[in-house]
Amino acid sequence: MSRKTILAAALAALLAAPLAAQADLNVTSPDVAEGQQMPRAQEFNGFGCSGGNIAPAISWSGAPAGTRSFAVTVYDPDAPTGSGWWHWIVYDIPAGTTSLARGTVAATLPVGAQQGHNDYGTLDFGGACPPKGDKPHRYVFTVWALKVDKLGVPATASAALIGYSVRANTLASGALTARYGR
C-alpha cells in the first residue's frame, strides 16, 4: 500500500469519526436562528447577491477543561460545487473568548485570532448567496473547542487543510444551522 493511499485512508477515517463522543458546546446568535431563514444582512454582496454581507454575532459556552483555543466555521453543504462552500473560517481564537461580535472583521478579531480564505477567496465573512430558485441552503455555524493554542497552518492554507487541523485537535463542538434561499 502506498504512502498516499495510507494517508488518504487515515484522513477519511478522521473525517468520518463521529463528534458524538466529544462534549457539545452551546452555540447561540441574536442574528441567525436554528432552522430559520437568515436575514439579508447575512447575504453576500456580489455574485448576483446584494445583501449586507455582515458577519453575525455568535456566542458559545460549555467548553471542556483543557480548551486552549477555539475555531468558528460557517459552511454550506448544499452548494452545487461537489464540495460545499466555506463562508467563514476563524481559528486560533484565545481560550478566554466566548463570542464574536456582529460585523467582526480582521481588525476586530480577538488578539491572535486568524481568518482562513473562504471560498470567495477572501479572508473574511462571505455571506450566503445560493443560486436563485434553488431550494434554501443550510448554513452550519460551528464552534470548535481545541486542545492546541495555535493550529500552526500556513497563512495560505486552504479551508480543507484548516478543517483537517481543526478536526484533528477538537475537544468539543457545537453548531447551529440556519437556512437561506432567494
C-alpha positions in Angstrom: 0.0 0.0 0.0 1.5 3.4 -1.0 2.1 6.2 1.5 -0.5 8.3 -0.4 -3.1 5.6 0.0 -2.4 5.2 3.7 -2.6 9.0 4.3 -5.9 9.2 2.3 -7.4 6.3 4.4 -6.3 8.0 7.6 -7.8 11.3 6.6 -11.0 9.6 5.5 -11.2 7.8 8.9 -10.6 11.0 10.8 -13.2 13.0 8.9 -15.7 10.2 9.3 -15.2 9.9 13.0 -18.3 10.9 14.9 -18.2 14.0 17.0 -20.8 12.4 19.3 -18.1 11.1 21.6 -17.0 14.7 22.2 -18.7 17.2 24.5 -21.2 19.6 23.0 -20.8 23.4 23.1 -23.9 25.6 23.3 -23.9 27.9 20.3 -26.2 30.9 20.0 -26.7 34.0 17.9 -29.0 37.0 18.1 -28.7 37.3 14.3 -29.3 33.8 13.0 -31.6 31.1 14.5 -31.6 27.4 14.3 -33.6 26.2 11.3 -34.7 29.7 10.3 -34.1 31.9 7.3 -31.1 34.2 7.7 -31.7 37.9 7.3 -30.5 39.8 4.2 -27.8 41.3 6.4 -26.0 37.9 6.2 -26.4 37.7 2.4 -23.3 38.2 0.3 -22.8 41.4 -1.7 -21.6 40.1 -5.1 -22.1 37.0 -7.3 -25.6 38.3 -8.1 -26.5 38.9 -4.5 -26.9 42.3 -2.9 -27.1 41.7 0.9 -25.2 43.4 3.7 -22.5 40.7 4.0 -22.3 41.3 7.7 -20.9 38.6 9.9 -23.5 37.6 12.5 -22.8 37.8 16.2 -22.1 34.3 17.6 -21.6 33.2 21.2 -20.7 29.9 22.8 -20.5 28.3 26.3 -19.7 24.9 27.8 -16.1 24.5 26.7 -14.5 21.5 28.4 -11.4 21.6 30.6 -8.3 21.6 28.5 -9.7 24.0 25.9 -6.7 26.1 24.7 -8.3 27.9 21.7 -11.4 28.0 19.5 -12.3 28.0 15.8 -15.5 29.2 14.2 -16.6 27.9 10.7 -19.5 28.6 8.5 -20.2 26.0 5.8 -22.9 25.4 3.2 -23.1 21.7 2.5 -25.8 22.3 -0.2 -23.7 24.5 -2.6 -23.6 23.0 -6.1 -19.9 22.5 -6.1 -19.4 18.9 -5.2 -17.5 20.0 -2.0 -19.9 22.6 -0.4 -18.9 26.2 0.3 -16.8 27.7 3.1 -18.2 31.1 4.1 -16.0 31.9 7.2 -13.1 30.3 9.0 -11.7 31.9 12.1 -9.1 30.0 14.2 -6.6 30.5 16.9 -9.3 32.3 18.9 -7.9 32.6 22.5 -9.5 30.2 25.0 -10.9 33.0 27.2 -13.1 34.2 24.2 -16.8 33.3 24.3 -18.2 35.3 21.3 -17.5 37.1 18.1 -19.4 40.4 17.6 -21.8 41.3 14.8 -19.7 42.7 11.9 -16.4 41.1 13.0 -13.6 41.8 10.6 -9.9 41.3 10.8 -9.3 44.5 12.8 -11.8 43.5 15.4 -10.8 39.8 15.9 -9.5 38.8 19.3 -5.8 39.3 19.6 -4.0 36.3 18.0 -7.0 35.0 16.0 -6.6 34.3 12.3 -9.0 34.0 9.4 -8.7 31.5 6.6 -9.7 32.0 3.0 -13.3 31.5 2.3 -14.5 30.1 -1.0 -15.0 33.6 -2.3 -11.2 33.9 -2.0 -11.2 36.5 0.8 -10.1 36.5 4.4 -13.4 37.5 6.0 -17.0 36.5 6.4 -18.6 35.8 3.0 -22.4 35.7 3.3 -25.0 33.4 1.8 -25.6 33.5 -2.0 -27.3 30.3 -3.2 -28.3 30.2 -6.8 -31.6 31.9 -7.5 -34.5 29.4 -7.4 -32.5 26.7 -5.7 -34.0 25.2 -2.6 -32.9 27.1 0.6 -29.4 26.1 1.6 -28.2 25.1 5.0 -25.5 27.3 6.7 -23.8 25.5 9.5 -22.2 27.8 12.1 -19.9 25.6 14.1 -17.7 26.5 17.1 -14.9 24.1 17.9 -13.1 23.9 21.2 -9.5 22.9 20.5 -6.7 21.3 22.5 -4.0 23.5 21.0 -3.2 27.2 21.3 -2.4 27.6 17.6 -3.2 25.3 14.6 0.1 26.0 13.0 -1.2 26.1 9.5 0.3 28.4 6.9 -1.3 31.7 6.2 -2.2 30.4 2.7 -3.8 27.2 4.0 -7.0 26.1 2.2 -10.3 25.7 4.1 -9.8 21.9 3.7 -6.4 22.0 5.4 -7.7 24.2 8.2 -10.7 22.0 8.6 -8.5 18.9 8.8 -6.3 20.6 11.5 -9.4 21.8 13.4 -11.0 18.3 13.5 -7.7 16.6 14.5 -7.5 18.9 17.5 -11.2 19.1 18.6 -12.2 18.5 22.2 -15.8 19.6 21.7 -18.0 21.3 19.1 -21.5 22.8 18.8 -23.4 24.2 15.9 -26.5 26.0 14.8 -27.8 25.6 11.3 -29.7 28.5 9.6 -31.2 28.5 6.1 -31.1 30.9 3.2 -32.8 30.9 -0.2 -33.6 33.5 -2.8 
